[in-house]
Structure formats: C-alpha cells, structure tokens
Amino acid sequence: MPDLLLELRSEEIPARMQRRAAEDLRKLVTDALVERGFLYEGAKAFATPRRLALHVAGLPARGEAVREERRGPRVGAPDAAVQGFLKGAGLASLDQATTVTDPKKGEFYLAVIERPGRETLDVLAEILPGIIRNFPWPKSMRWGAASAQPGSLRWVRPLQSIVATFGPETENPEVVPFSVDGITAGTTTYGHRFLAPEPFEVRRFDDYVQALERAHVILDADRRKDIILHDARDLAFARGLDLVEDDGLLEEVAGLVEKPVVLMGSFDERFLEIPSEAIRATIRANQKCFVLRKSGTEELAPAFLLVSNLVASDGGAAITAGNERVVRARLSDARFFWETDKATKLEDRLPKLDTIVFHEKLGTQGERIARIAALAKEIAPLVGADPALAERAARLAKADLVTEMVGEFPELQGLMGRKYAALQGEHASVAAAIEEHYKPVGPSDRVPTDPVSIAVALADKLDTLVGFWAIDEKPTGSKDPFALRRAALGVIRAVIERSLRLSLTALLERRFAQAGAERTADLLAFFADRLKVYLRDQGARHDLIDAVFALPGQDDLLLVVRRVEALGAFLGTDDGKNLLAGYKRAANILRIEEKKDGRAYDAAPDAARAAAGQPEERALAEALESARAEASAAVAAEDFSGAMRALSRLRAPVDAFFEKVTVNADDPGLRENRLLLLNALRAATREVADFSRIEG
Amino acid sequence: MSDADLSPTRSFQGLILTLQRFWAAQGCVILQPYDMEVGAGTFHPATTLRALGPKPWKAAYVQPSRRPKDGRYGENPNRLQHYYQFQVILKPNPPNLQELYLASLDAIGVDLKLHDIRFVEDDWESPTLGAWGLGWECWCDGMEVSQFTYFQQVAGFECAPVAGELTYGLERLAMYVQGVENVYDLNFNGGEGDAKVTYGDVFLQAEQEYSRHNFEAADTAMLFRQFTDAEKACRSYLDAGAPSDETGRHRMAQPAYDQCIKASHVFNLLDARGVISVTERQSYILRVRELAKACGAAWLKTESGGAAAA
C-alpha cells in the first residue's frame, strides 16, 4: 500500500510550538483523508526547529468506486419529466437508462451512475494546499515580496520548501502535484544548516529519515530528548556528578537543535554562595542549560551542561568557552542582586510596595499587605499560631517582590523572601511563612504545617477572594485570570488537611464594604462548588454535599466535610437506606396532601392525639421526639456519627408506621396529626442534612 | 594605523566598518546615526517610516541608543545607558535573509564551524511605536548577539511588503570577537601600547555622568513640560502639513515624527527618574503610540510613503 511523505521546511519554528504543530498536521491531513473515504494504516508526525514532517502509511492508490442508482419517472411519463430525469442523472438518452418493474406501480426508468474511485494523488493535491494555508499556528506571519499583496501565505516563520511524495514501497513514488504561494512541492530538501548545507533528494519516508540522519538531522523529537538525556547523564557520571533533571527544559532544548551535542562547562566555585535556586533559575532561564549536583548530595556543583546544535571542528571548546563567559556574566549579575538585596531589610522595602498597584480597583500592594496582616492576626489564634508572628510574617510576605532577584526571576518569589528573612534574623516561623504562604500552589503541592504559615496562607487567599468578589471579578467558565479557584481550593485543603475550624461568615462578612451578607453567601456557594469538586475527586457523593450545604449556616468547611462523611457512612448501612426510603415516602405523601389541601403541615404533632391512636402511631411519635432531641444534641456537640445513630433508631418505628397505619384516615383530626407526624420525621432528618437533596 | 588594526576582531571601529562594507555590498545605503536621542535603532526614521508603504528600501547604519534606566555609573561590565546598535533594514526581506545574516557574522570573524549559532524565538513588540514582528534572538554560544525581526506592523499599519530588520548589539559582539570580559576594555581603534584607545577612554566618564543625570539630576519639571510640548508640536506639524494642495500629499510627516521621538525619549528619562507611577506609565506609552500612529498615517500620504500624486 502506498505511503505519503510530507515535509514543510521553514525558518526556525519556536520550540514551544513544535510538538503541537506536528500533531495538528497529522490530524488535519488524516481527518481530511478519512472524510473523503480514504482510510490509512498509520500516521506519524515529527518536528524539528526547521521542519514539520508527516508520514501516512498504507493509503489506497485510489478511492473506492461509487455506484449510485437513481430512480426516474414511470415509463410513458410526460416528456418534461423524462428530460428532467436525464439531465439530473447526466444521461444523453433513455437508451442509457434501464427499466425496473415495481409490483405496485408498474415500470420505472432507472439510471445507474458509476463513478470510478479518485486517484489518491489527486485528492492529496486537492487537500494539502488548504491545510497549509489555514494551518492553526498560535501566531503566524507574512514575509518577502509576496507580502505586498493581501491574502499572501502565512506561516509561523517563512516557509522555504515542501516535499510531498506518494507511492508504493516498490516503485519510485510520485510528487504530489501542488503549489502554495509559489512554493511547489517536490523531492528536494536540506539537512543541518551548518553541517550539511547541500540540498539532497528524498523519495519516501524510510530513505528520508536516513538521508536526514546522514545530513545531521534527528527527525524525532523524542529521540533527540533521549540522546540529550543519556549523554547528559553519562557526562555527569564521568565527573562524579548528578544531572538535575528538568523535563520542561529538556523538551525546550530538544526543540532548539536538529543535532544535539551535549557539552559540559564550569564556573567559579565562589558563585556557589548564591542560593542554589537562583543559580539554577539563572542558568535555566537565560542559558537554557542544565545544572548539576555533587553526586549523592543536594549541593550544586560548579558546572553546567549545555546542548549545542553543532559538531564543532574543535570538539566544542570554543562553544563551551563562550557559554562559560555568558554563565559567568549572568552569575555575576545574580551575585550582585543577592548582595544588593541583602543590604536592605525587608521592612524597609515596604514603602516601595505602597507605590505599586495590585489591581486598579483593589488598591496598592501596600494596602493589600495591611489587609492580609490584619486578617492573619485574626486567624492566628484559630489555627494555633502566635498572632504577633503571623502579623509580622504577613507584613513581610510580599516584600521580596521588590528585590532585584525576584524582579529578575519571578519564580523565586517567596523563596528569596525566606532567605532574606532568615539572614536578618527573623523568627524561623516568620521566615518559613514568607515562602509557604503561597502554598498549596497546585493540587500536588503540599499544605504547610507551621501554624504561622497556615495563618498567612489563609489570610492571603481569603483576602484575594474577598477582593475580587467585592469588585465582581469572579471566574466564569474556563476564565479564571486571578486563579480564584486555586485560591479557594488552597483554603479548602488547608482546612481539611490541617483540621481547622473556621467560621467563614464571621471572618469574611465584615470585610466587604457593602452587601457583605449577600457577597459572603455568594462566596460560600463558590466554596461549596469547589468543595464538591474536591470531594468528588476523593470519591464522595456530590448529592450528599448538596444535602449538607442546603442546611442554614454551613460556613465551617471542616464540619461540612465531617457531616458529609458521617452521612455517607450512615447511608451505607441498612438502617440508613431504609430510613431514607421512609423519608422519601413521607415526603411524597406530604407533598401530595399539602398540595391537595392547599396548606402546609409544618406544626408539631399533638402527642395526646398520637397516644390515642394506633400503637405504631404512638411509638413513632415517641421515637421522633427522642431521636430529634438526641440528634440535635449530638449535632451541637459536633458528634455527627452520634446524630446518625440517633436517627437510625427511627427505622423500625417508621417501617411499622407505614405498614400498619393509614395516613389518610377518614377522621380529619387523625389524618392531620398523622401528616404532622410525617412532617416531624422530615424535621428530624433535617437535624443532619436535607434528605430531599439525596439521590436514590 | 594599518588595515590589520581595522580588522573586526582587533577594534570596535573595525567591526563597524566591516559590517558597513558587508551591507553596502548587498545594496544598502549606509546612513549615519539619526541626530536625535532614541532608545533603539528602530526609532530612526530610516526604519520606522521607511518600513511603511510599498516602496523597496535597503539601509544600514549605526545608531547610538539611549536607555536611561540601564545606567550603572560605569560599574557594570555589561550594562550601559548609551550603546551602539548596528541596524539593517531590507524591504521586502530577501528570501535568503538568514543566510545573509550568517555571512555577515562570518565576515566579522565568527567562524561558523566553531560557534553554535541559534535562532531562538523572540516576538518583538514596541508598544510605543505600535509595532510588532516575529523573529528571533540570534545566539552565538549562548549569548544573544542580534535581533532578527520580520516586521508585521508599524505605527498600527500592516507592513506590505514586510521588511526584515537586523539589529546587532555592537559592544557585545565586539567583546566576543575581541575576547574581552569588560566592555570598557574593548579596543576601540585597534592601536597597541600608547596608540591604543579603549571603549572606557571614550565612554566611561560619560556613563558616570549620564547615570548621575538620569537617576538623580534630570530636571523633571522641565521634562514633563517637554513631553507636553513635543506632543503638542507633533500634532500641530501634522495639522500644518496635512494635504491641502493638488497633490493630496502630506508635507511634514518627518518633522512631526521627530517630535514623537522626542516625546519617547523624554518619557524614558522620566521613567528612569522614577516619577511616573505604574498606572501613569501605561497612559504615557499610549500617548506616544498615538503620535507614532498619526505620523505613520501622514508618512503613507507622502511620496516616499508610496502615495501617488493625486
């Protein structure tokens, strides 16, 4: 079966776009083929800095023939109908049509239209130009003389040539005949820019890959990554060092070279006095180089690994020396930042934060820090932290944003603050909180343990939420520019993982300048949503969370979670399942009767009347009274399992009641009291949750 | 002075002369620096204005570039508030612009068999000029030595055709080819012994003085005034030169654009003095951009901008 080889060679494609572009190319071409009825055995796409390539294997040489029957008018129909039929079916005369006999309607004309399958080559020539013209690059450009005209070809960088061949393994494939904006598909390509500057011919995928290798181009990005990783580990090992692995950096450098050559450079040992994170950030961000550790330790070694794109005639000596120069200059800068930063105390940086706007409607960073400090101080006793330490930590938590180091490497925020705090002799908890108050950053990040860190982390996140809620900048759909969902999840995880008791209403309501109650309720609903997502990931039922949040005053996330857990356990027992069934039955009857009577049965049942009724009726009335009181007391004591146990005792009397007692008794007084009993059941379950929200 | 002293690897001026000869051979007009303070070679009207309109254009020139905030009182070996860019603009960009650029590196003594040259993504944008383009930082052994940009838009107008722009950081390249670690140690004239003049001999005192000026002394009241004056003048020259005769052409696009350049530099000085708040900053940038756009629009109505006589 024939194969397609397609190569789109351009000037250097940004590393971050290559993988996605290869995947887009594969999907667009194969989808277009399948849409036209052309199936294939396999397809794989590749990218280097200078080319996208696609191999589609096992395509048919031509498409399936299509046979279509078109039914015409009755034999002997008026001429106009016959002519219309002939025209529509593309026939010259009735001689080309056959007739068929329909047992009911007589004889009809029938046209059999047969279309041979199209040549795959032609179909490819038809679909490829459109795919190239409309390729979904995140950013594309025009270039050259052609760009004087509107509608000229756009590509990520200038497109230089196209290879497109199609044919079976045993024969010379054919060129797919098309051109785009003056670039005609052919069989000529180029290898490595410096190591193999001469053009060469390719025929099909197998010889293409080999020819590229001979021309110093490794087509497959994953192979380039493997080569880099193995060479890097080997080079490190030979010097008694460990590579600090970095997947993001590996992916990026594999997209910057067609021929990876790993080289080791070194720098002056004295630079190691700079915090290792800053050394790594400098070397990674500016130089796209890997750092190394002294074998078996956490300590950085004064060396780095660079990935060049050249097999140099001097073995890489000049390249290494050049990179060392740049690393030296960068580390000198980093050391300068470190030394300069140490000369200014964190609190002396605060006035600068007063001049920096955090958000147009939420004031300066200085104002924000004041709010966070007040909130951290208030939260501290609730989480077992020293209020003075929490306030101090919060006041210094953002000071490193105006240090030179963080200005240069924003990803070091918090960490540098911690180092500067430790150096100026701050309490260990204060220093730790400066780094840890950003945590947890993502779902896999850990929640801090130090209570001071917790207090500041909560204050920071809650202040952000309150702020953006106050100005109606809530997340919508996929848009969450201020990462508010992450902030809420951070609060939830801290509360649950550290078993913290916080009444959010009491903390938040008065922080809104206006509409505090309404906005706090809205924010709590947001927390409920986030909690649902969080608990669902942990395997909890979302309906149980709804059932608990439906009760008034649920603003203590830890209690909500505990109640959900107890409820889930209870509903897993036979007693729980039966009580839920009894509840549903009671609620149904009430709904129907309340509607019929046009009134609510929401008063307490009359004990004397129940006592005068059937024994089951009396037993239920007594059981309800004691269960409700017991459940209520248990809830008040935050003993949710106890509350569930109390309710479980209702199962037998409820079952007996439904078995023996007719609710809709003829005696209206009896009927009313029985409905009130059912309502009492509804009320008793509401001590622990709104059972109407529970499914099943 | 012998020819050898003017080799690009021996002297700073030799590097400049080599690049000028190289690009002259490609048909560029070799211009002199624009006689105003600018933040980058792109501001030279030979780039900003000539990038607009349909007419072909090839030029190369050195442009002293002023970045008041980058002053380090002469104490940093790599950072200067005044440095040189070598700027090349080719409209439309020839199809082999990357090859030409590499040949120019070879010409200044960068052996392409020994050095690792890379084109690393860098999308260029100038908010003050209302301009953007796609291209790369060009790396030599891990050091950024040039910017390579295909202009897509300038002064808010689509470039048709697109121009290719190359900007060489001359001090960095010279340090590299001379093997010098400190910019002030660069050999400027190629002389040795008593005849040697270094970059420091020429510019160290200036860096110290201008750093003081930029950060401590620049008269902010005057600068605020100058900003407003330049903005006003730009508008009034644009009005005064607006098409009025039978040609339908604008008659004062370039003098107006000078005032846009002026406003931009004054803004940079105010910024260095730290008297512009974060929120104000955005509005100043926007004001300069509006001037640049208006000048670009006027330029497109001139003969060099490609406007046919009515």
Chai-1 contact restraints between the chains, C-beta under 6 A:
chainA,res_idxA,chainB,res_idxB,connection_type,confidence,min_distance_angstrom,max_distance_angstrom,comment,restraint_id
A,E11,B,Q98,contact,1.0,0.0,6.0,A-B,restraint_1
A,E12,B,F119,contact,1.0,0.0,6.0,A-B,restraint_2
A,P14,B,E121,contact,1.0,0.0,6.0,A-B,restraint_3
A,M141,B,L134,contact,1.0,0.0,6.0,A-B,restraint_4
A,M141,B,Y150,contact,1.0,0.0,6.0,A-B,restraint_5
A,M141,B,Q152,contact,1.0,0.0,6.0,A-B,restraint_6
A,R142,B,V162,contact,1.0,0.0,6.0,A-B,restraint_7
A,W143,B,N93,contact,1.0,0.0,6.0,A-B,restraint_8
A,W143,B,Y150,contact,1.0,0.0,6.0,A-B,restraint_9
A,W143,B,V162,contact,1.0,0.0,6.0,A-B,restraint_10
A,G144,B,P92,contact,1.0,0.0,6.0,A-B,restraint_11
A,G144,B,N93,contact,1.0,0.0,6.0,A-B,restraint_12
A,G144,B,P95,contact,1.0,0.0,6.0,A-B,restraint_13
A,A145,B,P92,contact,1.0,0.0,6.0,A-B,restraint_14
A,A145,B,P161,contact,1.0,0.0,6.0,A-B,restraint_15
A,S147,B,P161,contact,1.0,0.0,6.0,A-B,restraint_16
A,S147,B,V162,contact,1.0,0.0,6.0,A-B,restraint_17
A,A148,B,P54,contact,1.0,0.0,6.0,A-B,restraint_18
A,A148,B,A160,contact,1.0,0.0,6.0,A-B,restraint_19
A,A148,B,P161,contact,1.0,0.0,6.0,A-B,restraint_20
A,F194,B,L112,contact,1.0,0.0,6.0,A-B,restraint_21
A,Q287,B,G142,contact,1.0,0.0,6.0,A-B,restraint_22
A,S308,B,D116,contact,1.0,0.0,6.0,A-B,restraint_23
A,N309,B,D116,contact,1.0,0.0,6.0,A-B,restraint_24
A,L310,B,D116,contact,1.0,0.0,6.0,A-B,restraint_25
A,A312,B,L114,contact,1.0,0.0,6.0,A-B,restraint_26
A,S313,B,K113,contact,1.0,0.0,6.0,A-B,restraint_27
A,D314,B,L114,contact,1.0,0.0,6.0,A-B,restraint_28
A,A318,B,L114,contact,1.0,0.0,6.0,A-B,restraint_29
A,A318,B,H115,contact,1.0,0.0,6.0,A-B,restraint_30
A,I319,B,D116,contact,1.0,0.0,6.0,A-B,restraint_31
A,I319,B,D141,contact,1.0,0.0,6.0,A-B,restraint_32
A,G322,B,D141,contact,1.0,0.0,6.0,A-B,restraint_33
A,N323,B,D141,contact,1.0,0.0,6.0,A-B,restraint_34
A,N323,B,G142,contact,1.0,0.0,6.0,A-B,restraint_35
A,V326,B,G142,contact,1.0,0.0,6.0,A-B,restraint_36
A,V326,B,M143,contact,1.0,0.0,6.0,A-B,restraint_37
A,A329,B,N78,contact,1.0,0.0,6.0,A-B,restraint_38
A,V357,B,V278,contact,1.0,0.0,6.0,A-B,restraint_39
A,V357,B,T279,contact,1.0,0.0,6.0,A-B,restraint_40
